[in-house]
Amino acid sequence: MIQLGQIALGAYGLLLILGGIIGKTKSGSTVSLITGGVFGVASIFAMWLSTKDPGQGLLIGAMLALLLTGVFLSRLLRTRKWVPTGVLLLLSLAVGVLLVVARAGLHTSI
């Protein structure tokens, strides 16, 4: 489960960076570029950290994803636009829940 969390974190980070670039090119949003880049790099850092300290890396990644879930939920309620906001909301929620479950699996023994 840890490996799945690491893969999800890496993919999520890359998608955030790509989304920031798309936001900049399509609508000229410098804010999208900066926030996508910052959160994307932070997610990739959390993935890297999870290879050294799985508990810390998965916790940081989950916190980032769940924070962005709140941001995208707020934006969706304000704009009512499912693309891209609703998609990013669902993706962030899924990654956050996956990372919480993966981290919880570190502390259980079978």
N, CA, C and O atoms as CSV, one atom per row, in Angstrom:
chain,resi,resn,atom,element,x,y,z
A,1,MET,N,N,0.815,-1.192,0.000
A,1,MET,CA,C,0.000,0.000,0.000
A,1,MET,C,C,0.864,1.265,0.000
A,1,MET,O,O,0.476,2.292,-0.556
A,2,ILE,N,N,2.033,1.176,0.626
A,2,ILE,CA,C,2.942,2.328,0.658
A,2,ILE,C,C,3.373,2.689,-0.755
A,2,ILE,O,O,3.405,3.864,-1.121
A,3,GLN,N,N,3.704,1.674,-1.549
A,3,GLN,CA,C,4.145,1.936,-2.924
A,3,GLN,C,C,3.040,2.586,-3.746
A,3,GLN,O,O,3.306,3.474,-4.556
A,4,LEU,N,N,1.804,2.146,-3.539
A,4,LEU,CA,C,0.683,2.758,-4.249
A,4,LEU,C,C,0.544,4.232,-3.857
A,4,LEU,O,O,0.279,5.085,-4.704
A,5,GLY,N,N,0.723,4.517,-2.574
A,5,GLY,CA,C,0.688,5.898,-2.104
A,5,GLY,C,C,1.797,6.735,-2.718
A,5,GLY,O,O,1.581,7.890,-3.086
A,6,GLN,N,N,2.983,6.154,-2.827
A,6,GLN,CA,C,4.113,6.872,-3.423
A,6,GLN,C,C,3.859,7.159,-4.901
A,6,GLN,O,O,4.144,8.254,-5.386
A,7,ILE,N,N,3.328,6.183,-5.601
A,7,ILE,CA,C,3.008,6.379,-7.022
A,7,ILE,C,C,1.941,7.462,-7.174
A,7,ILE,O,O,2.042,8.330,-8.041
A,8,ALA,N,N,0.916,7.398,-6.318
A,8,ALA,CA,C,-0.156,8.397,-6.375
A,8,ALA,C,C,0.389,9.798,-6.100
A,8,ALA,O,O,0.004,10.760,-6.765
A,9,LEU,N,N,1.285,9.908,-5.119
A,9,LEU,CA,C,1.875,11.213,-4.795
A,9,LEU,C,C,2.674,11.771,-5.971
A,9,LEU,O,O,2.562,12.953,-6.298
A,10,GLY,N,N,3.472,10.926,-6.601
A,10,GLY,CA,C,4.263,11.378,-7.743
A,10,GLY,C,C,3.394,11.808,-8.904
A,10,GLY,O,O,3.622,12.859,-9.504
A,11,ALA,N,N,2.395,10.995,-9.222
A,11,ALA,CA,C,1.488,11.329,-10.321
A,11,ALA,C,C,0.699,12.594,-10.008
A,11,ALA,O,O,0.504,13.444,-10.877
A,12,TYR,N,N,0.246,12.714,-8.764
A,12,TYR,CA,C,-0.509,13.894,-8.333
A,12,TYR,C,C,0.357,15.149,-8.470
A,12,TYR,O,O,-0.106,16.177,-8.965
A,13,GLY,N,N,1.598,15.061,-8.034
A,13,GLY,CA,C,2.509,16.194,-8.146
A,13,GLY,C,C,2.706,16.622,-9.591
A,13,GLY,O,O,2.665,17.810,-9.910
A,14,LEU,N,N,2.923,15.638,-10.465
A,14,LEU,CA,C,3.103,15.957,-11.888
A,14,LEU,C,C,1.839,16.572,-12.483
A,14,LEU,O,O,1.917,17.509,-13.277
A,15,LEU,N,N,0.666,16.043,-12.097
A,15,LEU,CA,C,-0.590,16.603,-12.601
A,15,LEU,C,C,-0.814,18.036,-12.109
A,15,LEU,O,O,-1.338,18.872,-12.845
A,16,LEU,N,N,-0.419,18.315,-10.873
A,16,LEU,CA,C,-0.549,19.685,-10.367
A,16,LEU,C,C,0.344,20.649,-11.144
A,16,LEU,O,O,-0.071,21.755,-11.489
A,17,ILE,N,N,1.569,20.217,-11.413
A,17,ILE,CA,C,2.485,21.058,-12.196
A,17,ILE,C,C,1.930,21.275,-13.597
A,17,ILE,O,O,1.908,22.399,-14.098
A,18,LEU,N,N,1.483,20.191,-14.226
A,18,LEU,CA,C,0.907,20.279,-15.569
A,18,LEU,C,C,-0.335,21.169,-15.579
A,18,LEU,O,O,-0.531,21.960,-16.502
A,19,GLY,N,N,-1.171,21.036,-14.546
A,19,GLY,CA,C,-2.370,21.876,-14.445
A,19,GLY,C,C,-2.021,23.346,-14.313
A,19,GLY,O,O,-2.705,24.198,-14.881
A,20,GLY,N,N,-0.973,23.653,-13.575
A,20,GLY,CA,C,-0.528,25.037,-13.460
A,20,GLY,C,C,-0.066,25.594,-14.786
A,20,GLY,O,O,-0.358,26.741,-15.126
A,21,ILE,N,N,0.656,24.778,-15.533
A,21,ILE,CA,C,1.126,25.204,-16.862
A,21,ILE,C,C,-0.056,25.417,-17.802
A,21,ILE,O,O,-0.092,26.396,-18.547
A,22,ILE,N,N,-1.019,24.503,-17.768
A,22,ILE,CA,C,-2.204,24.637,-18.622
A,22,ILE,C,C,-3.002,25.884,-18.234
A,22,ILE,O,O,-3.480,26.616,-19.100
A,23,GLY,N,N,-3.141,26.117,-16.931
A,23,GLY,CA,C,-3.850,27.316,-16.470
A,23,GLY,C,C,-3.192,28.589,-16.963
A,23,GLY,O,O,-3.870,29.553,-17.318
A,24,LYS,N,N,-1.869,28.588,-16.982
A,24,LYS,CA,C,-1.133,29.769,-17.466
A,24,LYS,C,C,-1.321,29.950,-18.971
A,24,LYS,O,O,-1.556,31.066,-19.434
A,25,THR,N,N,-1.219,28.864,-19.738
A,25,THR,CA,C,-1.299,28.991,-21.195
A,25,THR,C,C,-2.728,29.266,-21.680
A,25,THR,O,O,-2.922,30.024,-22.629
A,26,LYS,N,N,-3.729,28.651,-21.032
A,26,LYS,CA,C,-5.102,28.826,-21.502
A,26,LYS,C,C,-5.732,30.139,-21.048
A,26,LYS,O,O,-6.430,30.796,-21.821
A,27,SER,N,N,-5.485,30.521,-19.797
A,27,SER,CA,C,-6.167,31.716,-19.298
A,27,SER,C,C,-5.214,32.791,-18.793
A,27,SER,O,O,-5.646,33.817,-18.268
A,28,GLY,N,N,-3.912,32.552,-18.955
A,28,GLY,CA,C,-2.940,33.557,-18.537
A,28,GLY,C,C,-2.811,33.687,-17.022
A,28,GLY,O,O,-2.354,34.717,-16.526
A,29,SER,N,N,-3.205,32.658,-16.289
A,29,SER,CA,C,-3.212,32.725,-14.831
A,29,SER,C,C,-1.827,32.419,-14.244
A,29,SER,O,O,-1.402,31.266,-14.187
A,30,THR,N,N,-1.152,33.457,-13.821
A,30,THR,CA,C,0.145,33.286,-13.162
A,30,THR,C,C,-0.034,32.614,-11.810
A,30,THR,O,O,0.834,31.860,-11.372
A,31,VAL,N,N,-1.157,32.882,-11.144
A,31,VAL,CA,C,-1.441,32.244,-9.852
A,31,VAL,C,C,-1.522,30.728,-10.017
A,31,VAL,O,O,-0.983,29.987,-9.196
A,32,SER,N,N,-2.191,30.262,-11.071
A,32,SER,CA,C,-2.276,28.825,-11.322
A,32,SER,C,C,-0.893,28.226,-11.542
A,32,SER,O,O,-0.584,27.150,-11.029
A,33,LEU,N,N,-0.075,28.919,-12.294
A,33,LEU,CA,C,1.280,28.431,-12.565
A,33,LEU,C,C,2.087,28.309,-11.274
A,33,LEU,O,O,2.748,27.297,-11.042
A,34,ILE,N,N,2.031,29.335,-10.447
A,34,ILE,CA,C,2.816,29.337,-9.209
A,34,ILE,C,C,2.284,28.300,-8.219
A,34,ILE,O,O,3.055,27.512,-7.672
A,35,THR,N,N,0.974,28.300,-7.989
A,35,THR,CA,C,0.429,27.359,-7.003
A,35,THR,C,C,0.536,25.912,-7.483
A,35,THR,O,O,0.841,25.017,-6.695
A,36,GLY,N,N,0.288,25.684,-8.763
A,36,GLY,CA,C,0.458,24.336,-9.301
A,36,GLY,C,C,1.894,23.868,-9.165
A,36,GLY,O,O,2.149,22.716,-8.812
A,37,GLY,N,N,2.837,24.767,-9.448
A,37,GLY,CA,C,4.248,24.423,-9.313
A,37,GLY,C,C,4.658,24.167,-7.874
A,37,GLY,O,O,5.353,23.192,-7.587
A,38,VAL,N,N,4.231,25.036,-6.971
A,38,VAL,CA,C,4.607,24.888,-5.561
A,38,VAL,C,C,4.014,23.606,-4.973
A,38,VAL,O,O,4.733,22.815,-4.362
A,39,PHE,N,N,2.707,23.398,-5.155
A,39,PHE,CA,C,2.080,22.203,-4.599
A,39,PHE,C,C,2.541,20.939,-5.319
A,39,PHE,O,O,2.649,19.880,-4.700
A,40,GLY,N,N,2.814,21.040,-6.614
A,40,GLY,CA,C,3.326,19.889,-7.347
A,40,GLY,C,C,4.702,19.468,-6.853
A,40,GLY,O,O,4.958,18.286,-6.627
A,41,VAL,N,N,5.574,20.437,-6.690
A,41,VAL,CA,C,6.927,20.141,-6.180
A,41,VAL,C,C,6.841,19.624,-4.746
A,41,VAL,O,O,7.571,18.705,-4.376
A,42,ALA,N,N,5.954,20.207,-3.934
A,42,ALA,CA,C,5.797,19.741,-2.556
A,42,ALA,C,C,5.303,18.290,-2.526
A,42,ALA,O,O,5.734,17.511,-1.676
A,43,SER,N,N,4.411,17.925,-3.435
A,43,SER,CA,C,3.925,16.544,-3.501
A,43,SER,C,C,5.030,15.593,-3.927
A,43,SER,O,O,5.151,14.494,-3.387
A,44,ILE,N,N,5.830,16.007,-4.884
A,44,ILE,CA,C,6.953,15.169,-5.323
A,44,ILE,C,C,7.985,15.051,-4.206
A,44,ILE,O,O,8.580,13.989,-4.023
A,45,PHE,N,N,8.204,16.135,-3.455
A,45,PHE,CA,C,9.092,16.066,-2.297
A,45,PHE,C,C,8.550,15.074,-1.264
A,45,PHE,O,O,9.309,14.284,-0.701
A,46,ALA,N,N,7.236,15.116,-1.016
A,46,ALA,CA,C,6.622,14.189,-0.065
A,46,ALA,C,C,6.793,12.749,-0.545
A,46,ALA,O,O,7.019,11.850,0.264
A,47,MET,N,N,6.689,12.526,-1.854
A,47,MET,CA,C,6.913,11.190,-2.399
A,47,MET,C,C,8.345,10.749,-2.124
A,47,MET,O,O,8.576,9.626,-1.677
A,48,TRP,N,N,9.305,11.625,-2.389
A,48,TRP,CA,C,10.709,11.304,-2.139
A,48,TRP,C,C,10.936,11.029,-0.653
A,48,TRP,O,O,11.613,10.066,-0.291
A,49,LEU,N,N,10.367,11.879,0.203
A,49,LEU,CA,C,10.522,11.697,1.641
A,49,LEU,C,C,9.928,10.362,2.092
A,49,LEU,O,O,10.452,9.724,3.005
A,50,SER,N,N,8.848,9.947,1.461
A,50,SER,CA,C,8.208,8.691,1.853
A,50,SER,C,C,9.083,7.477,1.561
A,50,SER,O,O,8.855,6.405,2.123
A,51,THR,N,N,10.079,7.628,0.693
A,51,THR,CA,C,11.006,6.510,0.465
A,51,THR,C,C,11.996,6.390,1.615
A,51,THR,O,O,12.525,5.308,1.869
A,52,LYS,N,N,12.249,7.485,2.308
A,52,LYS,CA,C,13.163,7.498,3.459
A,52,LYS,C,C,12.410,7.283,4.767
A,52,LYS,O,O,12.841,6.514,5.627
A,53,ASP,N,N,11.290,7.967,4.905
A,53,ASP,CA,C,10.459,7.913,6.108
A,53,ASP,C,C,8.999,7.866,5.662
A,53,ASP,O,O,8.357,8.908,5.528
A,54,PRO,N,N,8.470,6.657,5.430
A,54,PRO,CA,C,7.112,6.548,4.884
A,54,PRO,C,C,6.050,7.287,5.693
A,54,PRO,O,O,5.153,7.900,5.114
A,55,GLY,N,N,6.134,7.241,7.003
A,55,GLY,CA,C,5.126,7.905,7.833
A,55,GLY,C,C,5.086,9.401,7.589
A,55,GLY,O,O,4.013,9.976,7.404
A,56,GLN,N,N,6.250,10.035,7.587
A,56,GLN,CA,C,6.322,11.489,7.375
A,56,GLN,C,C,5.912,11.875,5.959
A,56,GLN,O,O,5.118,12.797,5.771
A,57,GLY,N,N,6.446,11.177,4.965
A,57,GLY,CA,C,6.143,11.505,3.572
A,57,GLY,C,C,4.666,11.371,3.248
A,57,GLY,O,O,4.079,12.237,2.599
A,58,LEU,N,N,4.063,10.265,3.712
A,58,LEU,CA,C,2.638,10.065,3.446
A,58,LEU,C,C,1.784,11.070,4.213
A,58,LEU,O,O,0.751,11.514,3.709
A,59,LEU,N,N,2.199,11.431,5.415
A,59,LEU,CA,C,1.468,12.435,6.191
A,59,LEU,C,C,1.504,13.798,5.499
A,59,LEU,O,O,0.472,14.455,5.364
A,60,ILE,N,N,2.675,14.216,5.067
A,60,ILE,CA,C,2.796,15.506,4.375
A,60,ILE,C,C,1.976,15.491,3.084
A,60,ILE,O,O,1.268,16.453,2.784
A,61,GLY,N,N,2.073,14.406,2.329
A,61,GLY,CA,C,1.296,14.298,1.097
A,61,GLY,C,C,-0.200,14.338,1.346
A,61,GLY,O,O,-0.939,14.994,0.612
A,62,ALA,N,N,-0.653,13.632,2.390
A,62,ALA,CA,C,-2.080,13.631,2.723
A,62,ALA,C,C,-2.537,15.029,3.128
A,62,ALA,O,O,-3.612,15.478,2.731
A,63,MET,N,N,-1.720,15.706,3.911
A,63,MET,CA,C,-2.084,17.063,4.340
A,63,MET,C,C,-2.186,18.006,3.138
A,63,MET,O,O,-3.102,18.825,3.066
A,64,LEU,N,N,-1.248,17.889,2.198
A,64,LEU,CA,C,-1.305,18.726,0.995
A,64,LEU,C,C,-2.567,18.440,0.185
A,64,LEU,O,O,-3.275,19.361,-0.222
A,65,ALA,N,N,-2.842,17.154,-0.043
A,65,ALA,CA,C,-3.997,16.776,-0.856
A,65,ALA,C,C,-5.304,17.192,-0.192
A,65,ALA,O,O,-6.221,17.664,-0.865
A,66,LEU,N,N,-5.393,17.019,1.126
A,66,LEU,CA,C,-6.632,17.391,1.809
A,66,LEU,C,C,-6.787,18.908,1.910
A,66,LEU,O,O,-7.907,19.418,1.881
A,67,LEU,N,N,-5.685,19.623,2.028
A,67,LEU,CA,C,-5.740,21.088,1.976
A,67,LEU,C,C,-6.269,21.545,0.623
A,67,LEU,O,O,-7.136,22.416,0.548
A,68,LEU,N,N,-5.744,20.955,-0.441
A,68,LEU,CA,C,-6.215,21.319,-1.780
A,68,LEU,C,C,-7.665,20.891,-2.004
A,68,LEU,O,O,-8.385,21.537,-2.765
A,69,THR,N,N,-8.101,19.811,-1.351
A,69,THR,CA,C,-9.506,19.415,-1.423
A,69,THR,C,C,-10.380,20.563,-0.928
A,69,THR,O,O,-11.387,20.896,-1.553
A,70,GLY,N,N,-9.996,21.162,0.184
A,70,GLY,CA,C,-10.743,22.302,0.714
A,70,GLY,C,C,-10.719,23.500,-0.214
A,70,GLY,O,O,-11.737,24.167,-0.406
A,71,VAL,N,N,-9.563,23.772,-0.788
A,71,VAL,CA,C,-9.435,24.896,-1.721
A,71,VAL,C,C,-10.345,24.689,-2.935
A,71,VAL,O,O,-11.069,25.598,-3.343
A,72,PHE,N,N,-10.297,23.473,-3.508
A,72,PHE,CA,C,-11.097,23.210,-4.700
A,72,PHE,C,C,-12.589,23.134,-4.379
A,72,PHE,O,O,-13.417,23.497,-5.215
A,73,LEU,N,N,-12.942,22.668,-3.183
A,73,LEU,CA,C,-14.353,22.662,-2.790
A,73,LEU,C,C,-14.870,24.095,-2.688
A,73,LEU,O,O,-15.962,24.400,-3.167
A,74,SER,N,N,-14.098,24.955,-2.074
A,74,SER,CA,C,-14.476,26.364,-1.962
A,74,SER,C,C,-14.646,26.990,-3.344
A,74,SER,O,O,-15.606,27.719,-3.598
A,75,ARG,N,N,-13.706,26.696,-4.220
A,75,ARG,CA,C,-13.771,27.255,-5.577
A,75,ARG,C,C,-14.970,26.708,-6.345
A,75,ARG,O,O,-15.628,27.444,-7.081
A,76,LEU,N,N,-15.256,25.406,-6.173
A,76,LEU,CA,C,-16.398,24.811,-6.860
A,76,LEU,C,C,-17.710,25.427,-6.379
A,76,LEU,O,O,-18.596,25.713,-7.184
A,77,LEU,N,N,-17.830,25.626,-5.090
A,77,LEU,CA,C,-19.050,26.234,-4.554
A,77,LEU,C,C,-19.227,27.667,-5.055
A,77,LEU,O,O,-20.350,28.141,-5.224
A,78,ARG,N,N,-18.109,28.349,-5.289
A,78,ARG,CA,C,-18.160,29.733,-5.754
A,78,ARG,C,C,-18.449,29.817,-7.255
A,78,ARG,O,O,-19.243,30.653,-7.686
A,79,THR,N,N,-17.805,28.951,-8.054
A,79,THR,CA,C,-17.906,29.074,-9.509
A,79,THR,C,C,-18.914,28.126,-10.148
A,79,THR,O,O,-19.430,28.403,-11.230
A,80,ARG,N,N,-19.192,27.011,-9.484
A,80,ARG,CA,C,-20.078,25.962,-10.021
A,80,ARG,C,C,-19.539,25.339,-11.318
A,80,ARG,O,O,-20.305,24.775,-12.100
A,81,LYS,N,N,-18.233,25.439,-11.544
A,81,LYS,CA,C,-17.617,24.860,-12.744
A,81,LYS,C,C,-16.931,23.546,-12.378
A,81,LYS,O,O,-15.998,23.516,-11.577
A,82,TRP,N,N,-17.416,22.462,-12.985
A,82,TRP,CA,C,-16.850,21.141,-12.679
A,82,TRP,C,C,-15.518,20.900,-13.371
A,82,TRP,O,O,-14.715,20.082,-12.923
A,83,VAL,N,N,-15.289,21.614,-14.464
A,83,VAL,CA,C,-14.012,21.441,-15.160
A,83,VAL,C,C,-13.287,22.761,-15.126
A,83,VAL,O,O,-13.822,23.754,-15.619
A,84,PRO,N,N,-12.109,22.820,-14.576
A,84,PRO,CA,C,-11.318,21.737,-13.994
A,84,PRO,C,C,-11.496,21.581,-12.486
A,84,PRO,O,O,-10.980,20.631,-11.898
A,85,THR,N,N,-12.230,22.515,-11.849
A,85,THR,CA,C,-12.271,22.564,-10.392
A,85,THR,C,C,-12.832,21.291,-9.765
A,85,THR,O,O,-12.222,20.742,-8.847
A,86,GLY,N,N,-13.968,20.816,-10.237
A,86,GLY,CA,C,-14.579,19.612,-9.665
A,86,GLY,C,C,-13.709,18.385,-9.851
A,86,GLY,O,O,-13.627,17.533,-8.967
A,87,VAL,N,N,-13.060,18.298,-10.999
A,87,VAL,CA,C,-12.163,17.165,-11.268
A,87,VAL,C,C,-10.986,17.194,-10.301
A,87,VAL,O,O,-10.607,16.162,-9.750
A,88,LEU,N,N,-10.414,18.366,-10.098
A,88,LEU,CA,C,-9.295,18.493,-9.166
A,88,LEU,C,C,-9.744,18.246,-7.726
A,88,LEU,O,O,-8.981,17.708,-6.924
A,89,LEU,N,N,-10.964,18.633,-7.397
A,89,LEU,CA,C,-11.511,18.346,-6.079
A,89,LEU,C,C,-11.577,16.841,-5.843
A,89,LEU,O,O,-11.116,16.354,-4.811
A,90,LEU,N,N,-12.143,16.106,-6.789
A,90,LEU,CA,C,-12.265,14.654,-6.644
A,90,LEU,C,C,-10.902,13.973,-6.630
A,90,LEU,O,O,-10.682,13.038,-5.860
A,91,LEU,N,N,-9.987,14.438,-7.475
A,91,LEU,CA,C,-8.636,13.867,-7.504
A,91,LEU,C,C,-7.921,14.113,-6.180
A,91,LEU,O,O,-7.304,13.201,-5.631
A,92,SER,N,N,-7.998,15.324,-5.668
A,92,SER,CA,C,-7.341,15.660,-4.405
A,92,SER,C,C,-7.921,14.848,-3.253
A,92,SER,O,O,-7.179,14.356,-2.402
A,93,LEU,N,N,-9.236,14.707,-3.223
A,93,LEU,CA,C,-9.879,13.921,-2.178
A,93,LEU,C,C,-9.447,12.458,-2.256
A,93,LEU,O,O,-9.134,11.844,-1.236
A,94,ALA,N,N,-9.431,11.903,-3.470
A,94,ALA,CA,C,-9.031,10.501,-3.635
A,94,ALA,C,C,-7.582,10.279,-3.197
A,94,ALA,O,O,-7.285,9.304,-2.507
A,95,VAL,N,N,-6.691,11.168,-3.591
A,95,VAL,CA,C,-5.283,11.032,-3.203
A,95,VAL,C,C,-5.143,11.196,-1.694
A,95,VAL,O,O,-4.407,10.439,-1.060
A,96,GLY,N,N,-5.831,12.166,-1.112
A,96,GLY,CA,C,-5.751,12.377,0.337
A,96,GLY,C,C,-6.219,11.161,1.111
A,96,GLY,O,O,-5.554,10.737,2.056
A,97,VAL,N,N,-7.354,10.593,0.727
A,97,VAL,CA,C,-7.883,9.411,1.414
A,97,VAL,C,C,-6.941,8.221,1.228
A,97,VAL,O,O,-6.668,7.490,2.180
A,98,LEU,N,N,-6.452,8.031,0.021
A,98,LEU,CA,C,-5.513,6.931,-0.239
A,98,LEU,C,C,-4.280,7.042,0.648
A,98,LEU,O,O,-3.823,6.042,1.200
A,99,LEU,N,N,-3.744,8.238,0.789
A,99,LEU,CA,C,-2.540,8.425,1.593
A,99,LEU,C,C,-2.814,8.228,3.082
A,99,LEU,O,O,-1.968,7.694,3.800
A,100,VAL,N,N,-3.978,8.652,3.548
A,100,VAL,CA,C,-4.345,8.418,4.944
A,100,VAL,C,C,-4.455,6.916,5.212
A,100,VAL,O,O,-3.969,6.424,6.230
A,101,VAL,N,N,-5.095,6.194,4.294
A,101,VAL,CA,C,-5.240,4.743,4.451
A,101,VAL,C,C,-3.876,4.058,4.389
A,101,VAL,O,O,-3.596,3.158,5.181
A,102,ALA,N,N,-3.029,4.480,3.453
A,102,ALA,CA,C,-1.689,3.889,3.342
A,102,ALA,C,C,-0.880,4.139,4.602
A,102,ALA,O,O,-0.172,3.250,5.076
A,103,ARG,N,N,-0.982,5.335,5.143
A,103,ARG,CA,C,-0.235,5.661,6.370
A,103,ARG,C,C,-0.776,4.864,7.544
A,103,ARG,O,O,-0.005,4.390,8.378
A,104,ALA,N,N,-2.085,4.712,7.618
A,104,ALA,CA,C,-2.680,3.932,8.707
A,104,ALA,C,C,-2.218,2.483,8.636
A,104,ALA,O,O,-2.076,1.824,9.665
A,105,GLY,N,N,-1.983,1.985,7.425
A,105,GLY,CA,C,-1.502,0.622,7.248
A,105,GLY,C,C,-0.096,0.412,7.794
A,105,GLY,O,O,0.307,-0.722,8.053
A,106,LEU,N,N,0.643,1.486,7.967
A,106,LEU,CA,C,1.985,1.367,8.546
A,106,LEU,C,C,1.944,0.932,10.001
A,106,LEU,O,O,2.877,0.305,10.503
A,107,HIS,N,N,0.866,1.267,10.662
A,107,HIS,CA,C,0.781,1.075,12.110
A,107,HIS,C,C,-0.059,-0.136,12.507
A,107,HIS,O,O,-0.296,-0.368,13.693
A,108,THR,N,N,-0.505,-0.899,11.528
A,108,THR,CA,C,-1.286,-2.103,11.849
A,108,THR,C,C,-0.460,-3.334,11.521
A,108,THR,O,O,0.320,-3.346,10.568
A,109,SER,N,N,-0.640,-4.337,12.305
A,109,SER,CA,C,0.059,-5.593,12.026
A,109,SER,C,C,-0.969,-6.689,11.843
A,109,SER,O,O,-2.009,-6.716,12.500
A,110,ILE,N,N,-0.653,-7.580,10.943
A,110,ILE,CA,C,-1.591,-8.676,10.623
A,110,ILE,C,C,-1.122,-9.948,11.277
A,110,ILE,O,O,-1.765,-10.988,11.136
